[in-house]
Amino acid sequence: MTALEQSVSQARERCGETGGGTATLHEMPAKPKKKTGAKKAPAKKTTAKKTTRRKSA
């Protein structure tokens, strides 16, 4: 684990980053509440159209 930490610190030094610094925290804005749209009525089931039988004479 120490080898990994040393490798990371060396890489940061080569890139010009300073190690051990504290991060700056920013407050995130509150998420806007989602607007709920009009609730849709469930689709009505339509009955199949039945054809009438012709009576043969």
Phi and psi restraints in degrees (range 20) as a CNS / XPLOR table:
assign (resid 1 and name C) (resid 2 and name N)
       (resid 2 and name CA) (resid 2 and name C) 1.0 -68.4 20.0 2
assign (resid 2 and name N) (resid 2 and name CA)
       (resid 2 and name C) (resid 3 and name N) 1.0 -32.3 20.0 2
assign (resid 2 and name C) (resid 3 and name N)
       (resid 3 and name CA) (resid 3 and name C) 1.0 -64.3 20.0 2
assign (resid 3 and name N) (resid 3 and name CA)
       (resid 3 and name C) (resid 4 and name N) 1.0 -38.8 20.0 2
assign (resid 3 and name C) (resid 4 and name N)
       (resid 4 and name CA) (resid 4 and name C) 1.0 -65.4 20.0 2
assign (resid 4 and name N) (resid 4 and name CA)
       (resid 4 and name C) (resid 5 and name N) 1.0 -44.9 20.0 2
assign (resid 4 and name C) (resid 5 and name N)
       (resid 5 and name CA) (resid 5 and name C) 1.0 -62.4 20.0 2
assign (resid 5 and name N) (resid 5 and name CA)
       (resid 5 and name C) (resid 6 and name N) 1.0 -39.3 20.0 2
assign (resid 5 and name C) (resid 6 and name N)
       (resid 6 and name CA) (resid 6 and name C) 1.0 -66.2 20.0 2
assign (resid 6 and name N) (resid 6 and name CA)
       (resid 6 and name C) (resid 7 and name N) 1.0 -41.8 20.0 2
assign (resid 6 and name C) (resid 7 and name N)
       (resid 7 and name CA) (resid 7 and name C) 1.0 -63.1 20.0 2
assign (resid 7 and name N) (resid 7 and name CA)
       (resid 7 and name C) (resid 8 and name N) 1.0 -41.7 20.0 2
assign (resid 7 and name C) (resid 8 and name N)
       (resid 8 and name CA) (resid 8 and name C) 1.0 -66.4 20.0 2
assign (resid 8 and name N) (resid 8 and name CA)
       (resid 8 and name C) (resid 9 and name N) 1.0 -42.9 20.0 2
assign (resid 8 and name C) (resid 9 and name N)
       (resid 9 and name CA) (resid 9 and name C) 1.0 -65.5 20.0 2
assign (resid 9 and name N) (resid 9 and name CA)
       (resid 9 and name C) (resid 10 and name N) 1.0 -37.8 20.0 2
assign (resid 9 and name C) (resid 10 and name N)
       (resid 10 and name CA) (resid 10 and name C) 1.0 -66.5 20.0 2
assign (resid 10 and name N) (resid 10 and name CA)
       (resid 10 and name C) (resid 11 and name N) 1.0 -40.9 20.0 2
assign (resid 10 and name C) (resid 11 and name N)
       (resid 11 and name CA) (resid 11 and name C) 1.0 -65.3 20.0 2
assign (resid 11 and name N) (resid 11 and name CA)
       (resid 11 and name C) (resid 12 and name N) 1.0 -38.6 20.0 2
assign (resid 11 and name C) (resid 12 and name N)
       (resid 12 and name CA) (resid 12 and name C) 1.0 -66.8 20.0 2
assign (resid 12 and name N) (resid 12 and name CA)
       (resid 12 and name C) (resid 13 and name N) 1.0 -38.1 20.0 2
assign (resid 12 and name C) (resid 13 and name N)
       (resid 13 and name CA) (resid 13 and name C) 1.0 -65.9 20.0 2
assign (resid 13 and name N) (resid 13 and name CA)
       (resid 13 and name C) (resid 14 and name N) 1.0 -38.4 20.0 2
assign (resid 13 and name C) (resid 14 and name N)
       (resid 14 and name CA) (resid 14 and name C) 1.0 -66.5 20.0 2
assign (resid 14 and name N) (resid 14 and name CA)
       (resid 14 and name C) (resid 15 and name N) 1.0 -33.5 20.0 2
assign (resid 14 and name C) (resid 15 and name N)
       (resid 15 and name CA) (resid 15 and name C) 1.0 -84.0 20.0 2
assign (resid 15 and name N) (resid 15 and name CA)
       (resid 15 and name C) (resid 16 and name N) 1.0 -7.4 20.0 2
assign (resid 15 and name C) (resid 16 and name N)
       (resid 16 and name CA) (resid 16 and name C) 1.0 89.7 20.0 2
assign (resid 16 and name N) (resid 16 and name CA)
       (resid 16 and name C) (resid 17 and name N) 1.0 11.8 20.0 2
assign (resid 16 and name C) (resid 17 and name N)
       (resid 17 and name CA) (resid 17 and name C) 1.0 -87.4 20.0 2
assign (resid 17 and name N) (resid 17 and name CA)
       (resid 17 and name C) (resid 18 and name N) 1.0 147.2 20.0 2
assign (resid 17 and name C) (resid 18 and name N)
       (resid 18 and name CA) (resid 18 and name C) 1.0 -95.5 20.0 2
assign (resid 18 and name N) (resid 18 and name CA)
       (resid 18 and name C) (resid 19 and name N) 1.0 132.4 20.0 2
assign (resid 18 and name C) (resid 19 and name N)
       (resid 19 and name CA) (resid 19 and name C) 1.0 -86.6 20.0 2
assign (resid 19 and name N) (resid 19 and name CA)
       (resid 19 and name C) (resid 20 and name N) 1.0 154.4 20.0 2
assign (resid 19 and name C) (resid 20 and name N)
       (resid 20 and name CA) (resid 20 and name C) 1.0 79.1 20.0 2
assign (resid 20 and name N) (resid 20 and name CA)
       (resid 20 and name C) (resid 21 and name N) 1.0 8.0 20.0 2
assign (resid 20 and name C) (resid 21 and name N)
       (resid 21 and name CA) (resid 21 and name C) 1.0 -75.8 20.0 2
assign (resid 21 and name N) (resid 21 and name CA)
       (resid 21 and name C) (resid 22 and name N) 1.0 161.1 20.0 2
assign (resid 21 and name C) (resid 22 and name N)
       (resid 22 and name CA) (resid 22 and name C) 1.0 -93.6 20.0 2
assign (resid 22 and name N) (resid 22 and name CA)
       (resid 22 and name C) (resid 23 and name N) 1.0 145.6 20.0 2
assign (resid 22 and name C) (resid 23 and name N)
       (resid 23 and name CA) (resid 23 and name C) 1.0 -83.3 20.0 2
assign (resid 23 and name N) (resid 23 and name CA)
       (resid 23 and name C) (resid 24 and name N) 1.0 148.7 20.0 2
assign (resid 23 and name C) (resid 24 and name N)
       (resid 24 and name CA) (resid 24 and name C) 1.0 -93.8 20.0 2
assign (resid 24 and name N) (resid 24 and name CA)
       (resid 24 and name C) (resid 25 and name N) 1.0 132.4 20.0 2
assign (resid 24 and name C) (resid 25 and name N)
       (resid 25 and name CA) (resid 25 and name C) 1.0 -104.9 20.0 2
assign (resid 25 and name N) (resid 25 and name CA)
       (resid 25 and name C) (resid 26 and name N) 1.0 137.6 20.0 2
assign (resid 25 and name C) (resid 26 and name N)
       (resid 26 and name CA) (resid 26 and name C) 1.0 -118.5 20.0 2
assign (resid 26 and name N) (resid 26 and name CA)
       (resid 26 and name C) (resid 27 and name N) 1.0 139.8 20.0 2
assign (resid 26 and name C) (resid 27 and name N)
       (resid 27 and name CA) (resid 27 and name C) 1.0 -73.1 20.0 2
assign (resid 27 and name N) (resid 27 and name CA)
       (resid 27 and name C) (resid 28 and name N) 1.0 134.5 20.0 2
assign (resid 27 and name C) (resid 28 and name N)
       (resid 28 and name CA) (resid 28 and name C) 1.0 -87.0 20.0 2
assign (resid 28 and name N) (resid 28 and name CA)
       (resid 28 and name C) (resid 29 and name N) 1.0 140.7 20.0 2
assign (resid 28 and name C) (resid 29 and name N)
       (resid 29 and name CA) (resid 29 and name C) 1.0 -66.9 20.0 2
assign (resid 29 and name N) (resid 29 and name CA)
       (resid 29 and name C) (resid 30 and name N) 1.0 148.5 20.0 2
assign (resid 29 and name C) (resid 30 and name N)
       (resid 30 and name CA) (resid 30 and name C) 1.0 -65.9 20.0 2
assign (resid 30 and name N) (resid 30 and name CA)
       (resid 30 and name C) (resid 31 and name N) 1.0 141.6 20.0 2
assign (resid 30 and name C) (resid 31 and name N)
       (resid 31 and name CA) (resid 31 and name C) 1.0 -72.3 20.0 2
assign (resid 31 and name N) (resid 31 and name CA)
       (resid 31 and name C) (resid 32 and name N) 1.0 135.4 20.0 2
assign (resid 31 and name C) (resid 32 and name N)
       (resid 32 and name CA) (resid 32 and name C) 1.0 -68.6 20.0 2
assign (resid 32 and name N) (resid 32 and name CA)
       (resid 32 and name C) (resid 33 and name N) 1.0 145.5 20.0 2
assign (resid 32 and name C) (resid 33 and name N)
       (resid 33 and name CA) (resid 33 and name C) 1.0 -71.0 20.0 2
assign (resid 33 and name N) (resid 33 and name CA)
       (resid 33 and name C) (resid 34 and name N) 1.0 139.3 20.0 2
assign (resid 33 and name C) (resid 34 and name N)
       (resid 34 and name CA) (resid 34 and name C) 1.0 -74.3 20.0 2
assign (resid 34 and name N) (resid 34 and name CA)
       (resid 34 and name C) (resid 35 and name N) 1.0 134.3 20.0 2
assign (resid 34 and name C) (resid 35 and name N)
       (resid 35 and name CA) (resid 35 and name C) 1.0 -83.9 20.0 2
assign (resid 35 and name N) (resid 35 and name CA)
       (resid 35 and name C) (resid 36 and name N) 1.0 130.1 20.0 2
assign (resid 35 and name C) (resid 36 and name N)
       (resid 36 and name CA) (resid 36 and name C) 1.0 -92.0 20.0 2
assign (resid 36 and name N) (resid 36 and name CA)
       (resid 36 and name C) (resid 37 and name N) 1.0 125.5 20.0 2
assign (resid 36 and name C) (resid 37 and name N)
       (resid 37 and name CA) (resid 37 and name C) 1.0 -75.9 20.0 2
assign (resid 37 and name N) (resid 37 and name CA)
       (resid 37 and name C) (resid 38 and name N) 1.0 179.3 20.0 2
assign (resid 37 and name C) (resid 38 and name N)
       (resid 38 and name CA) (resid 38 and name C) 1.0 -62.7 20.0 2
assign (resid 38 and name N) (resid 38 and name CA)
       (resid 38 and name C) (resid 39 and name N) 1.0 134.8 20.0 2
assign (resid 38 and name C) (resid 39 and name N)
       (resid 39 and name CA) (resid 39 and name C) 1.0 -74.5 20.0 2
assign (resid 39 and name N) (resid 39 and name CA)
       (resid 39 and name C) (resid 40 and name N) 1.0 133.3 20.0 2
assign (resid 39 and name C) (resid 40 and name N)
       (resid 40 and name CA) (resid 40 and name C) 1.0 -83.7 20.0 2
assign (resid 40 and name N) (resid 40 and name CA)
       (resid 40 and name C) (resid 41 and name N) 1.0 139.7 20.0 2
assign (resid 40 and name C) (resid 41 and name N)
       (resid 41 and name CA) (resid 41 and name C) 1.0 -74.3 20.0 2
assign (resid 41 and name N) (resid 41 and name CA)
       (resid 41 and name C) (resid 42 and name N) 1.0 145.1 20.0 2
assign (resid 41 and name C) (resid 42 and name N)
       (resid 42 and name CA) (resid 42 and name C) 1.0 -63.6 20.0 2
assign (resid 42 and name N) (resid 42 and name CA)
       (resid 42 and name C) (resid 43 and name N) 1.0 147.5 20.0 2
assign (resid 42 and name C) (resid 43 and name N)
       (resid 43 and name CA) (resid 43 and name C) 1.0 -64.3 20.0 2
assign (resid 43 and name N) (resid 43 and name CA)
       (resid 43 and name C) (resid 44 and name N) 1.0 136.3 20.0 2
assign (resid 43 and name C) (resid 44 and name N)
       (resid 44 and name CA) (resid 44 and name C) 1.0 -82.8 20.0 2
assign (resid 44 and name N) (resid 44 and name CA)
       (resid 44 and name C) (resid 45 and name N) 1.0 140.4 20.0 2
assign (resid 44 and name C) (resid 45 and name N)
       (resid 45 and name CA) (resid 45 and name C) 1.0 -82.5 20.0 2
assign (resid 45 and name N) (resid 45 and name CA)
       (resid 45 and name C) (resid 46 and name N) 1.0 127.7 20.0 2
assign (resid 45 and name C) (resid 46 and name N)
       (resid 46 and name CA) (resid 46 and name C) 1.0 -95.6 20.0 2
assign (resid 46 and name N) (resid 46 and name CA)
       (resid 46 and name C) (resid 47 and name N) 1.0 141.4 20.0 2
assign (resid 46 and name C) (resid 47 and name N)
       (resid 47 and name CA) (resid 47 and name C) 1.0 -81.5 20.0 2
assign (resid 47 and name N) (resid 47 and name CA)
       (resid 47 and name C) (resid 48 and name N) 1.0 150.8 20.0 2
assign (resid 47 and name C) (resid 48 and name N)
       (resid 48 and name CA) (resid 48 and name C) 1.0 -68.6 20.0 2
assign (resid 48 and name N) (resid 48 and name CA)
       (resid 48 and name C) (resid 49 and name N) 1.0 140.0 20.0 2
assign (resid 48 and name C) (resid 49 and name N)
       (resid 49 and name CA) (resid 49 and name C) 1.0 -74.3 20.0 2
assign (resid 49 and name N) (resid 49 and name CA)
       (resid 49 and name C) (resid 50 and name N) 1.0 123.6 20.0 2
assign (resid 49 and name C) (resid 50 and name N)
       (resid 50 and name CA) (resid 50 and name C) 1.0 -98.9 20.0 2
assign (resid 50 and name N) (resid 50 and name CA)
       (resid 50 and name C) (resid 51 and name N) 1.0 134.8 20.0 2
assign (resid 50 and name C) (resid 51 and name N)
       (resid 51 and name CA) (resid 51 and name C) 1.0 -88.0 20.0 2
assign (resid 51 and name N) (resid 51 and name CA)
       (resid 51 and name C) (resid 52 and name N) 1.0 145.0 20.0 2
assign (resid 51 and name C) (resid 52 and name N)
       (resid 52 and name CA) (resid 52 and name C) 1.0 -86.7 20.0 2
assign (resid 52 and name N) (resid 52 and name CA)
       (resid 52 and name C) (resid 53 and name N) 1.0 144.4 20.0 2
assign (resid 52 and name C) (resid 53 and name N)
       (resid 53 and name CA) (resid 53 and name C) 1.0 -81.5 20.0 2
assign (resid 53 and name N) (resid 53 and name CA)
       (resid 53 and name C) (resid 54 and name N) 1.0 138.4 20.0 2
assign (resid 53 and name C) (resid 54 and name N)
       (resid 54 and name CA) (resid 54 and name C) 1.0 -81.3 20.0 2
assign (resid 54 and name N) (resid 54 and name CA)
       (resid 54 and name C) (resid 55 and name N) 1.0 134.8 20.0 2
assign (resid 54 and name C) (resid 55 and name N)
       (resid 55 and name CA) (resid 55 and name C) 1.0 -84.4 20.0 2
assign (resid 55 and name N) (resid 55 and name CA)
       (resid 55 and name C) (resid 56 and name N) 1.0 127.7 20.0 2
assign (resid 55 and name C) (resid 56 and name N)
       (resid 56 and name CA) (resid 56 and name C) 1.0 -85.8 20.0 2
assign (resid 56 and name N) (resid 56 and name CA)
       (resid 56 and name C) (resid 57 and name N) 1.0 138.9 20.0 2
